[in-house]
Amino acid sequence: MSSPNLSFVLAVTLSGLPIFLFMALNALIAVYAERKISAFMQDRLGPMGQGVGLHAGKWG
């Protein structure tokens, strides 16, 4: 015999689970995309990509 409380808990859980999964996956994808876009925008040449003699100078 099923109690009304158990059926209510199951109904709320089963209806809320897809919403929770959607929000969690959306956050995961948004953070990943933001990190990839930020890394692309901050793409720098670095110390060795500046040309001959400019990476260390006379102090290196």
N, C-alpha and C positions, 0 to 999 in steps of 0.2 A: 504494500500500500504506500502510495506516494503522498507526502505531506505538501501542503500549499507553499510552505516556506522553501522546501527543496526545489520545487518546480520554479519558483520565482528566482532563486539564486542561479539555477541552471539557465533560465531565460536571459537574465541580465548578463551572465558570464558569456554565453554563446553569442549574444548580440553585441557585447562590448569588445570581444576579442578581435574581430576584424578591424574595428576602428583603432584599437590599440596597436595592432600590427602595422596598419597603414601609417599611423603617425610615427612609429618607431623606425620603419623603413624609410619614410620620407626624411626624417631627421638624419639618418645615417647617410643617405644619398646626398642630401643638401650639404652636410659637413664635408663629405668627400669631394664634391664638386667645388665647393668654396676653397678648399685647400689646393686643389689642382689649378684652379683659375688664379689664385694668389701666387702660387709657385710659378706659373707661366708669366704673370705680370712682373714678377720680381726677378726674372731671368737676367742674371748679370754675367759679364764675361769672366770675371774672376781675376786673380793676380797674374796668372800665366797667359791670359788671352789679350793682354794690352799691347803686345808688340815686343820687339827686341829691345832689351835693356830697360824697359819701363816697369818691370814687375818688382824689382828690388832696389834699383838705383845704387848709389854709392854707399848706402847704409846697410844693405843686405849682405 
